[in-house]
Amino acid sequence: MSENEVKDPRIDGIKTKIRVVPDFPKKGIMFQDITTLLLDPKAFKDTIDLFVERYRHMNISVVAEARGFIFGTPIALAIGAKFVPLRKPKKLPGEIIFEEYELEYGSDRLEMHVEAVDSGDRALVVDDLIATGGTLCAAMNLLRRVGADVVECACVIELPELNGRERLEGKPLYVLVEYR
């Protein structure tokens, strides 16, 4: 959020519903647990509404999300875009492309159906959290490889001290909550 933007009062309600779990999944990680946010229908709806309000008039034709599909699916439905799941290995039948990437505590791989996205699609990449930026970069690489234009990335949470935003090659990133 820029200094000129007024903070939406819903943000504080969302932030209070995110639980921080120390030393998960390994020692030294302060895990941002969104499952507690999902247990609160108002906070969950506010989260989706904030994204929908931002993207409703941006002509987004595809919303892509890695693994959880919690936020991207309702956003896609609300803005009239198709939803493209980016999956872990061996979860998608048919022809796929993949991208391997590093996480803050290991490595992973995302796969996408090759026919899911058309050249020229305007894409929004959604994830619950940006830490090192690995997942978002992998998602953007997959979408660009099939000719999509990645318009923006959107995350509920950002951990700015891990510098993930810097890896996005200048691509805009919209974040609801920062944890420092």
Disulfide bonds with the S-S distance in Angstrom:
none
